[in-house]
Amino acid sequence: MYYNQTAGFGLLAPEGYPEGGESLTLERLSSMNPDYIIIQHRIDVAEAAVKDKQSSKVWNSLEAVKNNHLVIFDNSLNSASILAGRLASEYVKLAEQ
């Protein structure tokens, strides 16, 4: 929903972004070099994954990481409800500041 051109946040999915939600390697993510990275998972799992990558030169070379455009959403926002959309937009807005 975040990449939906009409109802989303105006973000474009990077070229090569998997439509099926499969896992990405860091190298594949690097080749996409997204402006934003949105991770939607349990907060503790997502934060641990990010912490694990913080010493990686590849991770730190990503535009989203360099510009602090990394957003973590709890799985509870995995719906198309109005409240979930509003909370998600607030998190993305905070990443822009």
N, C-alpha and C positions, 0 to 999 in steps of 0.2 A: 504493500500500500504506500510505502514511502516514496517509491519511484513512479507512482501513477501520475502521469502528466496532467490530468485534469483535477484529480482530487488529492493528490499527494503533496509533497513539500517542494516540488519543482526541482528535485534532484534527478540526475540522469544516472542510470545504472552504467557502470563502466563497461567498455567493450570486453566481452569474454565472461561477463558475470553469469554464473550458472542459474538458470531459471528454476531448477528443481530443488534448490536449497542444499545441494551437496557440499561437503567440506572443501575448503580451499587450502592449498599449501601456501606457505609464506612466499615462495618464489612466484606462484601464480598470482597471488595478490599483488606482489611487486610489479609484475608485468602489466597489471591493470592500473596501478598507481592512482587509486581513487582520491577524490577531494574530501570525501567523508567516509568514515567507516562506522557502520551501525552494527553493533553486536546485540543480538537478542537471545538471552539464555538466562539461567539462574545467575543472579548478580555475583555470587561468590565464585562460580565457575568462570564467568567472563572476566572478572577482575584478576583471577589467578592466571588465566591464559594471557592476558595483557602483560601482567608482571613478568611472566616467563619470557616474553619477547623483548622486554625493555633493554636488554643488553645486546640485542641483535642489530648490526649495522644495516641490514636489509630493512628491518622494521622501522628503524629511525630515519631511513631515507624516504619513507612514504610521505607524500604530500599531506595526507590526512593527519598523520602523527606529528609532522613538523609544525602544522598549523593548529594543533590541538582540536581537530575536528573528529574526535573519537567519541562516540556516544554509546552507552550501554543501556539497553532496555531490559527490564525484567520480563520474563515470559508472560506475566499478567497483562502486558500490553499487546499480546498476540491476538488481537481481535480488531474488528472494524467498528467498535463502538465509538460513540462520540467522546466519551471520557478518555478512552485509550488514545484516540487521535489528538486530543487536547494535551494530554500529558506528554505524549511523544513529541509534539511540536514544541513544547516548553523545553524539553531536554535538548532538542536540536538547536533551539534559539540560544540556550546557554553555551553550547559548543561554539557558536559563532562569536561570542563575546570575548 
